[in-house]
Amino acid sequence: NDEIPQSKRLAPGADRIKKAICKAYGIEESSLLSSRRGILNEPRNVAIFLIRHLRGEKLEEIGRQFGISKYSSVSSAIEKMKKEMSMDRQLRMRVKNIKNRLLNSQQQI
């Protein structure tokens, strides 16, 4: 949140977000780095979306974490997730559940 300067520090770290995604999807973290044109990598896109949404990370930084050289590709992945979530209730619920788990575990720390 732009109005709360500490919000980035209070948000779960990118590594915690990635670990939560891997646990939720039952995958290895290395799967988040792979991308093939035309093939959807939902866990990767969810991780990118949540890092941007929860932490407000810069597109360039998110790209570095996922091996994406162009920040416009990161932006496209985020916009694609927003569109897919608006049309797919199950995807929206999966993302919401992961987000809630992250935020609830963060409050307990």
N, CA, C and O of each residue as an XYZ file, in Angstrom:
436
protein
N       0.844     -1.182      0.000
C       0.000      0.000      0.000
C       0.882      1.236      0.000
O       1.771      1.356      0.843
N       0.655      2.163     -0.934
C       1.473      3.370     -1.044
C       1.346      4.275      0.171
O       2.280      5.008      0.495
N       0.215      4.234      0.842
C      -0.005      5.098      1.986
C       0.683      4.598      3.240
O       0.827      5.343      4.209
N       1.106      3.353      3.233
C       1.779      2.767      4.392
C       3.193      2.385      3.972
O       3.395      1.329      3.371
N       4.178      3.237      4.282
C       5.544      2.981      3.828
C       6.115      1.642      4.293
O       6.945      1.051      3.602
N       5.675      1.155      5.464
C       6.213     -0.095      5.997
C       5.565     -1.322      5.369
O       5.991     -2.443      5.649
N       4.558     -1.148      4.536
C       3.797     -2.296      4.046
C       4.687     -3.301      3.320
O       4.440     -4.504      3.406
N       5.709     -2.843      2.612
C       6.596     -3.769      1.909
C       7.402     -4.595      2.909
O       7.639     -5.785      2.698
N       7.818     -3.951      3.998
C       8.566     -4.681      5.026
C       7.674     -5.653      5.773
O       8.134     -6.704      6.221
N       6.406     -5.312      5.912
C       5.477     -6.154      6.655
C       4.924     -7.304      5.820
O       4.435     -8.290      6.370
N       4.997     -7.184      4.511
C       4.482     -8.217      3.608
C       5.405     -9.434      3.636
O       6.592     -9.311      3.937
N       4.857    -10.608      3.320
C       5.721    -11.794      3.250
C       6.784    -11.603      2.168
O       6.526    -10.999      1.127
N       7.965    -12.118      2.428
C       9.055    -11.990      1.469
C       8.800    -12.798      0.204
O       7.995    -13.728      0.197
N       9.493    -12.431     -0.857
C       9.338    -13.117     -2.139
C       9.641    -14.607     -2.000
O       8.971    -15.435     -2.617
N      10.646    -14.955     -1.195
C      10.988    -16.371     -1.005
C       9.857    -17.133     -0.317
O       9.556    -18.270     -0.679
N       9.233    -16.501      0.675
C       8.095    -17.141      1.352
C       6.928    -17.325      0.392
O       6.236    -18.342      0.433
N       6.713    -16.341     -0.470
C       5.634    -16.440     -1.451
C       5.910    -17.606     -2.400
O       5.018    -18.407     -2.680
N       7.138    -17.699     -2.890
C       7.501    -18.793     -3.793
C       7.334    -20.152     -3.114
O       6.812    -21.091     -3.714
N       7.781    -20.251     -1.861
C       7.644    -21.520     -1.130
C       6.172    -21.898     -0.948
O       5.810    -23.069     -1.071
N       5.328    -20.912     -0.658
C       3.896    -21.178     -0.486
C       3.272    -21.652     -1.799
O       2.419    -22.540     -1.797
N       3.690    -21.071     -2.903
C       3.191    -21.482     -4.222
C       3.608    -22.925     -4.489
O       2.797    -23.749     -4.913
N       4.872    -23.215     -4.239
C       5.382    -24.571     -4.481
C       4.636    -25.594     -3.632
O       4.294    -26.673     -4.116
N       4.387    -25.265     -2.384
C       3.665    -26.171     -1.497
C       2.224    -26.366     -1.994
O       1.724    -27.490     -2.034
N       1.572    -25.278     -2.367
C       0.178    -25.352     -2.818
C       0.023    -26.168     -4.097
O      -0.964    -26.883     -4.265
N       0.996    -26.063     -4.994
C       0.916    -26.763     -6.279
C       1.685    -28.084     -6.286
O       1.606    -28.843     -7.253
N       2.428    -28.362     -5.212
C       3.192    -29.602     -5.138
C       4.303    -29.681     -6.167
O       4.492    -30.714     -6.810
N       5.047    -28.575     -6.325
C       6.122    -28.516     -7.325
C       7.433    -28.085     -6.661
O       7.451    -27.625     -5.519
N       8.515    -28.247     -7.402
C       9.823    -27.773     -6.966
C       9.967    -26.299     -7.355
O       9.360    -25.843     -8.324
N      10.766    -25.570     -6.597
C      10.944    -24.144     -6.873
C      11.550    -23.899     -8.258
O      11.298    -22.860     -8.867
N      12.332    -24.833     -8.749
C      12.929    -24.676    -10.076
C      11.860    -24.591    -11.173
O      12.106    -24.024    -12.237
N      10.685    -25.151    -10.915
C       9.586    -25.087    -11.887
C       9.095    -23.663    -12.092
O       8.519    -23.344    -13.132
N       9.319    -22.815    -11.114
C       8.883    -21.426    -11.230
C       9.758    -20.630    -12.196
O       9.363    -19.568    -12.676
N      10.939    -21.151    -12.469
C      11.856    -20.438    -13.353
C      11.682    -20.811    -14.816
O      12.156    -20.100    -15.703
N      11.005    -21.922    -15.071
C      10.885    -22.366    -16.455
C       9.676    -21.758    -17.142
O       8.604    -21.595    -16.559
N       9.894    -21.432    -18.396
C       8.816    -20.862    -19.199
C       9.006    -21.317    -20.638
O      10.103    -21.258    -21.193
N       7.916    -21.767    -21.218
C       7.959    -22.138    -22.632
C       6.830    -21.408    -23.327
O       5.695    -21.386    -22.851
N       7.147    -20.831    -24.421
C       6.185    -20.038    -25.182
C       4.933    -20.874    -25.488
O       5.019    -21.998    -25.982
N       3.789    -20.296    -25.183
C       2.528    -20.944    -25.512
C       2.048    -21.960    -24.492
O       0.942    -22.483    -24.625
N       2.858    -22.257    -23.469
C       2.466    -23.228    -22.447
C       2.296    -22.484    -21.122
O       3.216    -21.814    -20.652
N       1.121    -22.609    -20.535
C       0.814    -21.907    -19.292
C       1.540    -22.554    -18.115
O       1.476    -23.769    -17.924
N       2.225    -21.736    -17.337
C       2.843    -22.171    -16.087
C       2.108    -21.415    -14.977
O       2.576    -20.385    -14.491
N       0.947    -21.949    -14.590
C       0.089    -21.263    -13.617
C       0.810    -20.930    -12.313
O       0.702    -19.800    -11.838
N       1.545    -21.879    -11.714
C       2.218    -21.544    -10.456
C       3.167    -20.348    -10.599
O       3.232    -19.489     -9.720
N       3.889    -20.307    -11.698
C       4.820    -19.197    -11.950
C       4.064    -17.875    -12.048
O       4.466    -16.877    -11.449
N       2.971    -17.874    -12.802
C       2.194    -16.655    -12.969
C       1.550    -16.213    -11.659
O       1.454    -15.017    -11.386
N       1.112    -17.170    -10.851
C       0.535    -16.838     -9.547
C       1.616    -16.223     -8.655
O       1.360    -15.241     -7.959
N       2.808    -16.790     -8.673
C       3.904    -16.256     -7.866
C       4.242    -14.829     -8.293
O       4.403    -13.950     -7.447
N       4.350    -14.600     -9.581
C       4.644    -13.259    -10.102
C       3.546    -12.291     -9.662
O       3.825    -11.189     -9.190
N       2.304    -12.719     -9.825
C       1.167    -11.870     -9.454
C       1.195    -11.530     -7.971
O       1.031    -10.367     -7.603
N       1.400    -12.522     -7.118
C       1.364    -12.271     -5.673
C       2.549    -11.432     -5.192
O       2.402    -10.613     -4.285
N       3.706    -11.631     -5.788
C       4.857    -10.809     -5.398
C       4.581     -9.350     -5.736
O       4.896     -8.457     -4.950
N       4.000     -9.111     -6.888
C       3.651     -7.739     -7.264
C       2.515     -7.209     -6.385
O       2.572     -6.080     -5.898
N       1.495     -8.026     -6.189
C       0.300     -7.600     -5.450
C       0.581     -7.384     -3.962
O       0.151     -6.380     -3.393
N       1.288     -8.302     -3.336
C       1.525     -8.217     -1.893
C       2.716     -7.330     -1.530
O       2.687     -6.625     -0.521
N       3.748     -7.367     -2.348
C       4.971     -6.651     -2.013
C       5.163     -5.359     -2.793
O       5.911     -4.477     -2.371
N       4.487     -5.247     -3.934
C       4.670     -4.051     -4.755
C       6.055     -3.958     -5.372
O       6.549     -2.871     -5.667
N       6.678     -5.129     -5.562
C       8.026     -5.153     -6.145
C       8.015     -4.527     -7.537
O       7.010     -4.584     -8.246
N       9.128     -3.937     -7.915
C       9.270     -3.378     -9.267
C       9.283     -4.521    -10.269
O       9.748     -5.623     -9.975
N       8.763     -4.237    -11.459
C       8.691     -5.254    -12.501
C      10.067     -5.807    -12.845
O      10.217     -7.006    -13.080
N      11.068     -4.936    -12.876
C      12.436     -5.375    -13.194
C      12.943     -6.376    -12.154
O      13.568     -7.380    -12.496
N      12.663     -6.087    -10.871
C      13.106     -6.980     -9.793
C      12.406     -8.332     -9.879
O      13.039     -9.374     -9.708
N      11.120     -8.317    -10.139
C      10.384     -9.576    -10.286
C      10.962    -10.360    -11.459
O      11.160    -11.572    -11.367
N      11.227     -9.675    -12.548
C      11.826    -10.324    -13.721
C      13.143    -10.995    -13.384
O      13.396    -12.119    -13.816
N      13.986    -10.315    -12.614
C      15.276    -10.898    -12.207
C      15.073    -12.188    -11.419
O      15.810    -13.156    -11.606
N      14.075    -12.200    -10.539
C      13.835    -13.374     -9.699
C      13.350    -14.583    -10.489
O      13.521    -15.723    -10.057
N      12.747    -14.333    -11.643
C      12.183    -15.423    -12.442
C      12.903    -15.628    -13.767
O      12.430    -16.380    -14.619
N      14.026    -14.976    -13.946
C      14.793    -15.141    -15.171
C      14.117    -14.538    -16.395
O      14.271    -15.040    -17.508
N      13.370    -13.460    -16.186
C      12.682    -12.784    -17.281
C      13.450    -11.496    -17.575
O      13.617    -10.650    -16.696
N      13.909    -11.355    -18.805
C      14.775    -10.217    -19.128
C      14.021     -8.918    -19.402
O      14.581     -7.835    -19.232
N      12.773     -9.011    -19.819
C      12.021     -7.796    -20.149
C      10.929     -7.553    -19.110
O      10.124     -8.438    -18.820
N      10.913     -6.338    -18.551
C       9.889     -6.042    -17.547
C       8.491     -6.049    -18.159
O       7.505     -6.259    -17.451
N       8.399     -5.821    -19.466
C       7.082     -5.851    -20.113
C       6.497     -7.266    -20.093
O       5.277     -7.431    -20.087
N       7.352     -8.277    -20.084
C       6.880     -9.660    -19.986
C       6.286     -9.927    -18.604
O       5.309    -10.664    -18.473
N       6.878     -9.328    -17.579
C       6.358     -9.456    -16.217
C       4.993     -8.785    -16.142
O       4.047     -9.342    -15.584
N       4.901     -7.598    -16.703
C       3.641     -6.864    -16.718
C       2.565     -7.657    -17.450
O       1.418     -7.706    -17.007
N       2.929     -8.274    -18.562
C       1.978     -9.088    -19.327
C       1.484    -10.279    -18.505
O       0.299    -10.611    -18.534
N       2.392    -10.916    -17.776
C       2.011    -12.066    -16.947
C       1.027    -11.637    -15.859
O       0.074    -12.357    -15.560
N       1.258    -10.475    -15.277
C       0.374     -9.964    -14.217
C      -1.002     -9.650    -14.791
O      -2.022    -10.020    -14.210
N      -1.028     -8.974    -15.919
C      -2.305     -8.626    -16.547
C      -3.063     -9.882    -16.993
O      -4.288     -9.953    -16.887
N      -2.325    -10.852    -17.485
C      -2.936    -12.124    -17.895
C      -3.577    -12.813    -16.685
O      -4.680    -13.350    -16.788
N      -2.889    -12.796    -15.545
C      -3.440    -13.398    -14.333
C      -4.711    -12.684    -13.897
O      -5.693    -13.328    -13.527
N      -4.697    -11.363    -13.940
C      -5.893    -10.599    -13.561
C      -7.069    -10.990    -14.443
O      -8.182    -11.193    -13.956
N      -6.815    -11.095    -15.743
C      -7.874    -11.444    -16.693
C      -8.375    -12.862    -16.434
O      -9.582    -13.099    -16.390
N      -7.455    -13.799    -16.266
C      -7.835    -15.192    -16.028
C      -8.584    -15.347    -14.709
O      -9.539    -16.119    -14.625
N      -8.159    -14.623    -13.684
C      -8.833    -14.698    -12.391
C     -10.254    -14.135    -12.480
O     -11.159    -14.613    -11.797
N     -10.439    -13.135    -13.311
C     -11.779    -12.566    -13.446
C     -12.738    -13.534    -14.134
O     -13.950    -13.457    -13.936
N     -12.193    -14.445    -14.942
C     -13.031    -15.391    -15.677
C     -13.097    -16.774    -15.039
O     -14.033    -17.529    -15.302
N     -12.118    -17.114    -14.205
C     -12.009    -18.461    -13.647
C     -12.130    -18.408    -12.127
O     -11.185    -18.041    -11.428
N     -13.292    -18.775    -11.636
C     -13.569    -18.707    -10.194
C     -12.632    -19.618     -9.399
O     -12.173    -19.241     -8.321
N     -12.347    -20.804     -9.919
C     -11.471    -21.737     -9.192
C     -10.055    -21.175     -9.060
O      -9.434    -21.291     -8.003
N      -9.552    -20.570    -10.126
C      -8.229    -19.943    -10.067
C      -8.246    -18.815     -9.043
O      -7.333    -18.693     -8.226
N      -9.277    -18.002     -9.090
C      -9.413    -16.893     -8.148
C      -9.394    -17.406     -6.710
O      -8.761    -16.802     -5.844
N     -10.081    -18.513     -6.454
C     -10.116    -19.088     -5.104
C      -8.757    -19.662     -4.711
O      -8.344    -19.524     -3.560
N      -8.055    -20.303     -5.644
C      -6.717    -20.832     -5.337
C      -5.783    -19.697     -4.930
O      -5.061    -19.805     -3.938
N      -5.800    -18.613     -5.697
C      -4.931    -17.471     -5.405
C      -5.320    -16.851     -4.059
O      -4.453    -16.507     -3.256
N      -6.610    -16.713     -3.822
C      -7.090    -16.139     -2.566
C      -6.665    -16.986     -1.371
O      -6.244    -16.448     -0.347
N      -6.773    -18.309     -1.497
C      -6.370    -19.201     -0.408
C      -4.883    -19.097     -0.109
O      -4.483    -19.054      1.054
N      -4.063    -19.056     -1.153
C      -2.611    -18.928     -0.959
C      -2.306    -17.587     -0.296
O      -1.516    -17.519      0.646
N      -2.930    -16.534     -0.787
C      -2.721    -15.196     -0.231
C      -3.126    -15.159      1.244
O      -2.398    -14.613      2.073
N      -4.278    -15.735      1.573
C      -4.736    -15.748      2.963
C      -3.793    -16.529      3.863
O      -3.506    -16.100      4.981
N      -3.306    -17.675      3.386
C      -2.346    -18.460      4.177
C      -1.089    -17.667      4.446
O      -0.561    -17.682      5.558
N      -0.603    -16.966      3.417
C       0.606    -16.150      3.579
C       0.382    -15.031      4.592
O       1.209    -14.810      5.476
N      -0.730    -14.334      4.460
C      -0.997    -13.207      5.354
C      -1.274    -13.672      6.773
O      -0.846    -13.023      7.727
N      -1.988    -14.797      6.932
C      -2.257    -15.302      8.271
C      -0.990    -15.778      8.970
O      -0.810    -15.542     10.165
N      -0.113    -16.448      8.225
C       1.133    -16.922      8.833
C       2.049    -15.741      9.140
O       2.843    -15.801     10.079
N       1.944    -14.677      8.362
C       2.759    -13.479      8.586
C       2.329    -12.790      9.881
O       3.167    -12.273     10.618
N       1.041    -12.783     10.152
C       0.540    -12.132     11.368
C       0.966    -12.881     12.624
O       1.084    -12.280     13.692
N       1.198    -14.184     12.508
C       1.580    -14.983     13.666
C       3.028    -14.816     14.053
O       3.435    -15.193     15.152
N       3.815    -14.244     13.142
C       5.257    -14.057     13.409
C       5.482    -12.896     14.350
O       6.625    -12.588     14.688
